[in-house]
Amino acid sequence: MGRTVRDGLRLSAEQEQFVELAREFAAREIRPRGRAVDEADVESPLDVWEKAAALGLTSFMLPEKVGGGGVSLLTQVLVQEELCHGDIGIGNLVTSNGFFGAPVEQLGTPEQQERFLGPLGTDRPPLTAVAVTEPASGSDAASIRTSARREGDEYVLNGQKTWISNAPYAEMFVVFATVDPALRSRGVTAFVVPRSAPGLTVGPPLRKMGQRAIVNAEVFLDDVRVPVEDRLGAEGQGFSGLMRTFDASRVLIGAATTGLARAALDFATSYAAERVQFGVPISRHQAVAFRLADMATRIDTSHLLAVRAATLYDEGHAVTQEAAMAKLVGSENAMWCTHAAVQTLGGYGYSREYPVERWMRDAKLEEIEEGTSDIQRLIISRGLGAR
């Protein structure tokens, strides 16, 4: 028997178990580490990753046939929200192999899926990465310049990637390159490249505003040779696989940001009930009470948009527009809610002694990665017929 939750969903027994597992892990292992990880700046908490892997939290999103949980996107949304309620940077680290797995699942053959995803379903999985962004190519993924030149049974890759999550630790990369820049999206092709490949090097960690649990770096490809059998799909299919990957990952960003915003509301509400000014708790002052009410309303909006997009995705519908809405609203609401939490704490909110200033820095990334808010609005407007 499932239970009714605040959005009217009736969860299956399996979904309840996953959500409860994620909630307990977030409270026990993730939340207590958030501040220390932020202070460390460029070190991923690999011990937390290993504990999560032992519980299946790093692989539950992968297909069952390769040792994953084989769960729906809706289940992933519910779990992601709970993990990121603990800490969004660590929560995103825990599920980051899902981002690598998506293009392999979308474009790969059954043999490739077993070969590349099988190790991710073990108790001690490797970390992985997806290399798309370049110094001159961010939101316009069709303009990537990393080249893939075929020579017999191999491709030779040359180029530079930047802001690659997990790059310092990753043992495998899905690299998106182009067989012909003039073809734009029709030339983009995906390859799986091991870290050990000669000519692949990783730069030093990039220092960031927030979400420091995931370490980013540049990746350089200098005459990296990749066997044809490690190409995912046919030449030119990489862009469509990437866009399908974004349809799911943007929904998950909507869920992650909802979890972060919930954490900010929880902390601000508790603080407002205890902080006394003018003889009463500040939660009884209308200005503060209305701010908390707006936070709660925005959080439910974000949650419901992510749930709707995930449900439609699981039913086989195209969700490009709905995914863009979930990411846009979730990320901007998280930014608003974390700012509101800082404002509620006043001077204490500006102090690093309390987590809300960190959460506000963490929230900003989600308005930028995987397509900025401007790009999401462009996608939504095109879905409405605006060209």
N, C-alpha and C positions, 0 to 999 in steps of 0.2 A: 504493500500500500504506500502511495506517495502522500505528500503533505502539501497543503496549499500555502504558497508563499505570497509575499506582498504584491507580486505582479499577477496573481491569479493562476500561475503555473501549478500543475500538479506533477511533482517530481516522481520519477520511477525510483525503486529501491536502489538501483545502481547509481543514479544521479545523486541521491541523498548521501550515499557512501562517499562518492568522490568529493562532493561539496564539504562534507563534514571533515574528511581527511585534509582537504586544503585549508579549511578554517583552523583546524587544530595545529597544523604545521606552521601556518602563518603566525599564529599567536605564540607558539613555542620556539620556533627556530628563526623566523624571518624578522618580526618586529624588533626583538631585542638586539639585532645586529645592524639595524639601519644606520644609526649614528656612527658607529665605528667604521662601517664600510665607506660612508661618505667622507669621513676624516682621512681614511687611507688613500682616497682619491683615485688611484690607478691600480687597484688590486681587486679582482673578483673574489667573492667568498666561496672558494671551491669546496670547502668543507660542508657548507650548506647545500651546494649542488650535489655532492655525493650522498648526503642524507636524503635529499629529495629523490635522487635516482633509485635508492634502495626501496623507496615506497612507490615507485612507478610514476612519480609526478613529473619526471622529465620526458616520459615517453607515452603517456596516456593518450596523447593526441595523434599518435602514429597508427597506421593500419594494424589490425590484429594479426594479419598474416606475417608480419615482420617482428612480432613481439610487442606491439603497442597495445593500447587499450581499445582502439577502434571506436572511439566514442563520437557522438554527433558534435557539430559545431556549437549547438546550444549548450551541451554539457561543458565544452571547453570555455564558453563564455562565463558560465556560473563558477567554474573553478578559477579562471583567470581573475575574476573580480575578487574572490576571497584571498588568493595569493597576494594580489596587489593592495588589498586592504592592509596587509602586513607591511609591505614596502614595495613600491612599484618597480624600483630598479632590480631588487632581488627577485621579485615575482616574475618579471620579464626575463631575467636570466634563467630561472628554473624552466621555463617553457620555450627557451630560445631555439632548441633543436627542432621544434615544430616548424619554424620559418624555413630552415634548411630542408626539412622533409617535404614541405608543400610542393615546390617545383619538381622534386624527384618523383613524387606521387603523381603529379599532373602530367609530366612529360616522359618519365622513365618507363622502360620495359619491365615486366615482372622480374627478370634477372637482375636488372639494375636496382630495382627497389629492394630486393633481397640483399644484394651486395652492399649497397650504400646505407640502407636504413636498418638492416639487421643488427649492426653493432650498437645502434642507438637504443634498442629495446632491451639491452642487457642491464645487469645491476651496476656496472661500471662503464657507462657510455662515454664516448669522446664528446668534446664540445665541437660544434660546427659553426660555419658562417656562410652568409650569402653576400657576394660581392657585386653590387650594382653601381652605387654612387661613384662618381668621378669628380675631380676638381672642377671641371667645366660642365658636368652633367648631373643635375640633382632631380628636380621634379620632371624634367624632360628626359625620361629614360630612353626614349627612341634616339637620342643624340649621343649615346655612348661612343667613345672612340677606341676603346680597347679592341685590338684587332685579332681575328682568328683566321689565319691563312692555312689552307689545307696543303699538306705535302704527303702524298701517298696515303698511308693508313694513319696519319697523324695530323693534328692541327698544331700550329705554332702560335702561341698567344703572346701579345705584347701590349703593355699598357699600365695604367696606374689607377688604383681604386682608393677611395678615401672614406673615412667615417664607418669603417667596417666593424660591426659589432662582433665581439669575441675573437677578433683577429689574432691577438697575442697568444691565445690558448687553442684556437681551432686546429683540428687535425684534418678536416676536410672542408673545402669551399665549393659552393656552387657559384661559378664565375659566369657572368653575362658579358659576352663580347659580340662583335659584329663581323660578319663575313664581307660586308661592303657598307661603309658609312652612308653612301648615297642612297641606299635602300631604306634608311632610317629603321622603322619598326620591323620591316620585312627582312632585315638583315640580322637582327638580334638572335643570338644562339646561345644556349646554355651548356656548360660543361662542368663536370665534377673533377676537381683538381685536389690531389692530396697535398698537405703541407710540405711533404718531403720532396715534391717535384723540383728538380734542378731549375733554377731561375726564378723561383717564387720566394720573395723575401717580404718580411713584415717590418714596418717602421716602428718607432717608439710609440708608447701610448699617448693618445691625445687627451689633454686636460679639458674637462667639461664643467659646465655649470651644475649639472645634477645627474641623477641616475648613474652614479659612478660604479655601481655593482657590475654593470656591463662595461668592459673596457673596449674602447675603439682605437683603431690604428689604420694607417695606410697599408695597402698591399701593392707590391710592385711585381710585374710579370715581365721577365726579360727572356725572350725566346723559350718560353715554357712549352714543352711538348706534351700533348694530350692525345692518347689513343682515340681513334674514331669511336670505339665501343664505350667511351666515357662521355660522349656527347649525349645530352638529353633531348630526345625528339629529333626532328629533322632540322636542317639549316633553316633559319628564319622563324622557327616556332617558339623561340625563347621569349619573345615579347608577350605573346598571348598567354603563355604559361605564367609569366611574371604578373600579368594583370589579374589572372584568376587567383594567383597567390595573394595579391593585394585585396581581392574581394573578401577573403577570409581573414587576413591579418588585420585589416582595418576594422572589422567587426570586433576583433579581439582587443584592439587598442581602445575601442569604445568601452569594453568591459574593464580593461585595466584602469582606465581613467575614472571609471565609476567607483572602483574599489578605493582608489586614492582619494577621491572626493568624499567618500563615506568616512574614511579615516579622519579627514580634516573636520568634518561635521561632528563626529563622535568626540574628538578632542575639544573642539570649540564649545560644544554643548556642555560637556563636563566642567570645563573651566568657567563658563558663564554662570553655572549654577553655584559655584564656590566663591567666585570673586565678588566681593562686596564693595559697592561705591554708593555714596549718598544714602547709606543705611540699609540698602537692600541688594541681593544678588543682581548682577548686571543683566541676567537673563530676564528680569522683570522690567527692564527698561525697553520701551517699544522699539527703539532703534536697533538694539541688539537682537531682540526677539524676532523682529521682521527679517533681519539678516539671516538668522538661523532658519527661518521658514523658507526663505528664498533658496538657501543651500539645499534643504531637503527636497524642495520641488524640482530643482535642477538635477539633483542626483537621480530621482525617480525617472525623470525624462530621459537621461542618459542610459539608465539601465533598460528601460523599455525599448528604446531604439535599438540597442544591441541585441536584445532578446528577439525583437521582430525580425531583424536582418538575419540572425542565425537560424530562426525557424524557417524563413523563406529559403535560405540556402540549403538547409537539410531537406526541404521538399523539392529541391531541384530547380528552383527559380533563379534567374539572373538577378543579382543583388548589387550591381555596381553602384547604383544610385543610393540604395538603402545603406550600403556599407560606408559610403562617403558621408551620409548623414550621421551615422553612428559615430564615426571618427571625429567629424567636425564638432558635433554637439558635445560628445564626451570629453574631448580635449579642451574645448573652450570652457565648458562647465567646470572641469577640474581646475583650470587656471583661475576661474572666478571664485570657486569655493575655497581654494587654498589661500588666495588673497583675502577672502572674507575671514578665514580663520586667523590669519595674521592680524587683521584689523581688530578682531574680537579680543585677542590677547593684548592688543596695544603694544607697549614697549617690550613686554615679554615675548610677543610674537616675533619681534625683530632679533631676539636673542637666540644664539645657537644652542642654548640650554634646552630649548623646547623644539619639537620636531616640525612645527608648522612652516618655519622659514625654509627648511630643507624640502618639505613637500611642495612648496610653491616653486622652488627651483626645479624639482623633479617634473612638475606638471608641464613646464614650458616646452620640454622636448617633444611632447605629443602633439603640439600644434605645428610641428615642423617635419618630423620624420614620416616616411612613407607617403609623402605628398602633403604640402603645407595646407593650412586652412584655405588659402586662396585657391589652391588646386582642387580641394574638395568642393568648394562653391562652384568652380568651373564644371566639374563633373555633374553636380546636381543640376545646374542650369542647363547643361546640354541634355540631360535626361528629360527636362521639361520642354525641350524643343528650341531653346535659345542658342543660337549659333553666332 
